[in-house]
Protein backbone atom coordinates (compact mmCIF):
# COMPACT_ATOMS: atom_id res chain seq x y z
CA UNK A 1 0.00 0.00 0.00
CA UNK A 2 1.66 3.29 -1.09
CA UNK A 3 2.14 5.85 1.65
CA UNK A 4 1.93 3.31 4.45
CA UNK A 5 4.53 3.99 7.15
CA UNK A 6 6.88 1.08 7.84
CA UNK A 7 8.59 0.79 11.20
CA UNK A 8 12.06 -0.62 11.71
CA UNK A 9 13.37 -1.52 15.15
CA UNK A 10 17.08 -0.64 15.39
CA UNK A 11 18.91 -2.30 18.29
CA UNK A 12 22.20 -0.97 19.66
CA UNK A 13 22.99 -1.84 23.31
CA UNK A 14 26.37 -0.24 23.78
CA UNK A 15 28.52 2.63 24.94
CA UNK A 16 27.66 6.24 24.20
CA UNK A 17 30.10 6.62 21.31
CA UNK A 18 28.88 3.49 19.54
CA UNK A 19 25.24 4.47 19.94
CA UNK A 20 25.94 8.10 18.95
CA UNK A 21 27.59 7.16 15.67
CA UNK A 22 24.45 5.31 14.55
CA UNK A 23 22.24 8.41 14.90
CA UNK A 24 23.51 10.27 11.77
CA UNK A 25 23.10 7.09 9.74
CA UNK A 26 19.51 6.68 10.92
CA UNK A 27 18.86 10.37 10.13
CA UNK A 28 20.08 9.85 6.56
CA UNK A 29 17.95 6.74 6.14
CA UNK A 30 14.89 8.62 7.41
CA UNK A 31 15.61 11.57 5.10
CA UNK A 32 15.81 9.22 2.12
CA UNK A 33 12.72 7.20 3.11
CA UNK A 34 9.72 9.42 3.97
CA UNK A 35 7.51 6.36 4.51
CA UNK A 36 9.76 4.99 7.26
CA UNK A 37 9.93 5.30 11.04
CA UNK A 38 12.72 3.94 13.22
CA UNK A 39 12.35 2.80 16.80
CA UNK A 40 15.82 2.92 18.33
CA UNK A 41 16.24 0.72 21.40
CA UNK A 42 19.36 1.43 23.40
CA UNK A 43 20.67 2.28 26.84
CA UNK A 44 18.16 4.58 28.52
CA UNK A 45 20.90 7.19 29.12
CA UNK A 46 21.25 7.88 25.38
CA UNK A 47 17.69 9.11 24.84
CA UNK A 48 18.78 12.75 24.43
CA UNK A 49 20.64 11.78 21.24
CA UNK A 50 17.31 11.17 19.51
CA UNK A 51 15.44 14.31 20.56
CA UNK A 52 13.99 16.45 17.81
CA UNK A 53 14.63 13.91 15.05
CA UNK A 54 11.37 13.38 13.17
CA UNK A 55 10.23 9.75 12.87
CA UNK A 56 13.04 8.51 15.15
CA UNK A 57 11.49 7.12 18.32
CA UNK A 58 13.67 6.15 21.26
CA UNK A 59 12.80 3.14 23.41
CA UNK A 60 14.86 2.88 26.60
CA UNK A 61 16.44 -0.43 27.53
CA UNK A 62 17.18 -0.89 31.22
CA UNK A 63 19.66 -3.73 30.86
CA UNK A 64 20.77 -3.52 34.49
CA UNK A 65 17.20 -3.27 35.76
CA UNK A 66 13.84 -4.26 34.29
CA UNK A 67 15.35 -5.74 31.12
CA UNK A 68 18.17 -7.72 32.76
CA UNK A 69 18.61 -11.38 31.82
CA UNK A 70 16.43 -13.53 29.59
CA UNK A 71 13.22 -12.65 31.41
CA UNK A 72 14.05 -8.98 31.14
CA UNK A 73 14.83 -9.19 27.42
CA UNK A 74 11.52 -10.99 26.90
CA UNK A 75 9.84 -8.19 28.85
CA UNK A 76 11.57 -5.62 26.60
CA UNK A 77 10.35 -7.47 23.50
CA UNK A 78 6.76 -7.52 24.81
CA UNK A 79 6.88 -3.83 25.77
CA UNK A 80 8.13 -2.77 22.35
CA UNK A 81 5.45 -4.82 20.59
CA UNK A 82 2.78 -3.28 22.80
CA UNK A 83 3.81 0.29 21.84
CA UNK A 84 5.00 -0.11 18.22
CA UNK A 85 4.04 -2.21 15.20
CA UNK A 86 7.45 -3.40 14.04
CA UNK A 87 7.79 -4.37 10.37
CA UNK A 88 11.50 -5.28 10.44
CA UNK A 89 14.43 -5.47 12.87
CA UNK A 90 17.97 -4.19 12.29
CA UNK A 91 20.40 -5.54 14.86
CA UNK A 92 23.19 -2.95 14.82
CA UNK A 93 25.10 -4.56 17.68
CA UNK A 94 25.03 -8.34 17.07
CA UNK A 95 25.74 -9.39 20.66
CA UNK A 96 23.96 -11.96 22.83
CA UNK A 97 21.35 -9.52 24.20
CA UNK A 98 20.45 -8.12 20.79
CA UNK A 99 20.40 -11.62 19.31
CA UNK A 100 17.82 -12.67 21.92
CA UNK A 101 15.56 -9.72 21.13
CA UNK A 102 15.87 -10.12 17.36
CA UNK A 103 15.15 -13.86 17.65
CA UNK A 104 11.94 -13.15 19.55
CA UNK A 105 10.84 -10.84 16.74
CA UNK A 106 11.87 -13.40 14.10
CA UNK A 107 9.71 -16.01 15.84
CA UNK A 108 6.69 -13.73 15.30
CA UNK A 109 7.44 -13.52 11.56
CA UNK A 110 9.21 -10.15 11.53
CA UNK A 111 12.13 -9.98 9.05
CA UNK A 112 15.48 -9.52 10.81
CA UNK A 113 18.90 -8.39 9.61
CA UNK A 114 22.11 -7.93 11.57
CA UNK A 115 25.49 -6.40 10.92
CA UNK A 116 28.50 -8.55 10.24
CA UNK A 117 31.27 -7.34 12.50
CA UNK A 118 33.84 -9.43 10.65
CA UNK A 119 34.80 -11.34 13.80
CA UNK A 120 35.88 -14.46 11.92
CA UNK A 121 38.04 -12.41 9.56
CA UNK A 122 39.63 -10.61 12.53
CA UNK A 123 40.43 -13.92 14.22
CA UNK A 124 41.92 -15.35 11.02
CA UNK A 125 44.03 -12.26 10.43
CA UNK A 126 45.45 -12.60 13.94
CA UNK A 127 46.09 -16.34 13.60
CA UNK A 128 43.39 -17.34 16.08
CA UNK A 129 41.05 -20.26 15.62
CA UNK A 130 37.48 -19.45 14.61
CA UNK A 131 34.42 -20.90 16.21
CA UNK A 132 33.00 -23.68 14.12
CA UNK A 133 29.39 -24.33 15.05
CA UNK A 134 27.70 -27.31 13.56
CA UNK A 135 30.64 -28.87 11.74
C-alpha positions in Angstrom: 0.0 0.0 0.0 1.7 3.3 -1.1 2.1 5.9 1.6 1.9 3.3 4.4 4.5 4.0 7.1 6.9 1.1 7.8 8.6 0.8 11.2 12.1 -0.6 11.7 13.4 -1.5 15.1 17.1 -0.6 15.4 18.9 -2.3 18.3 22.2 -1.0 19.7 23.0 -1.8 23.3 26.4 -0.2 23.8 28.5 2.6 24.9 27.7 6.2 24.2 30.1 6.6 21.3 28.9 3.5 19.5 25.2 4.5 19.9 25.9 8.1 19.0 27.6 7.2 15.7 24.4 5.3 14.6 22.2 8.4 14.9 23.5 10.3 11.8 23.1 7.1 9.7 19.5 6.7 10.9 18.9 10.4 10.1 20.1 9.8 6.6 17.9 6.7 6.1 14.9 8.6 7.4 15.6 11.6 5.1 15.8 9.2 2.1 12.7 7.2 3.1 9.7 9.4 4.0 7.5 6.4 4.5 9.8 5.0 7.3 9.9 5.3 11.0 12.7 3.9 13.2 12.3 2.8 16.8 15.8 2.9 18.3 16.2 0.7 21.4 19.4 1.4 23.4 20.7 2.3 26.8 18.2 4.6 28.5 20.9 7.2 29.1 21.2 7.9 25.4 17.7 9.1 24.8 18.8 12.7 24.4 20.6 11.8 21.2 17.3 11.2 19.5 15.4 14.3 20.6 14.0 16.5 17.8 14.6 13.9 15.0 11.4 13.4 13.2 10.2 9.8 12.9 13.0 8.5 15.1 11.5 7.1 18.3 13.7 6.2 21.3 12.8 3.1 23.4 14.9 2.9 26.6 16.4 -0.4 27.5 17.2 -0.9 31.2 19.7 -3.7 30.9 20.8 -3.5 34.5 17.2 -3.3 35.8 13.8 -4.3 34.3 15.4 -5.7 31.1 18.2 -7.7 32.8 18.6 -11.4 31.8 16.4 -13.5 29.6 13.2 -12.7 31.4 14.0 -9.0 31.1 14.8 -9.2 27.4 11.5 -11.0 26.9 9.8 -8.2 28.8 11.6 -5.6 26.6 10.3 -7.5 23.5 6.8 -7.5 24.8 6.9 -3.8 25.8 8.1 -2.8 22.4 5.5 -4.8 20.6 2.8 -3.3 22.8 3.8 0.3 21.8 5.0 -0.1 18.2 4.0 -2.2 15.2 7.5 -3.4 14.0 7.8 -4.4 10.4 11.5 -5.3 10.4 14.4 -5.5 12.9 18.0 -4.2 12.3 20.4 -5.5 14.9 23.2 -3.0 14.8 25.1 -4.6 17.7 25.0 -8.3 17.1 25.7 -9.4 20.7 24.0 -12.0 22.8 21.3 -9.5 24.2 20.5 -8.1 20.8 20.4 -11.6 19.3 17.8 -12.7 21.9 15.6 -9.7 21.1 15.9 -10.1 17.4 15.2 -13.9 17.6 11.9 -13.2 19.5 10.8 -10.8 16.7 11.9 -13.4 14.1 9.7 -16.0 15.8 6.7 -13.7 15.3 7.4 -13.5 11.6 9.2 -10.1 11.5 12.1 -10.0 9.0 15.5 -9.5 10.8 18.9 -8.4 9.6 22.1 -7.9 11.6 25.5 -6.4 10.9 28.5 -8.6 10.2 31.3 -7.3 12.5 33.8 -9.4 10.7 34.8 -11.3 13.8 35.9 -14.5 11.9 38.0 -12.4 9.6 39.6 -10.6 12.5 40.4 -13.9 14.2 41.9 -15.4 11.0 44.0 -12.3 10.4 45.5 -12.6 13.9 46.1 -16.3 13.6 43.4 -17.3 16.1 41.0 -20.3 15.6 37.5 -19.4 14.6 34.4 -20.9 16.2 33.0 -23.7 14.1 29.4 -24.3 15.0 27.7 -27.3 13.6 30.6 -28.9 11.7 
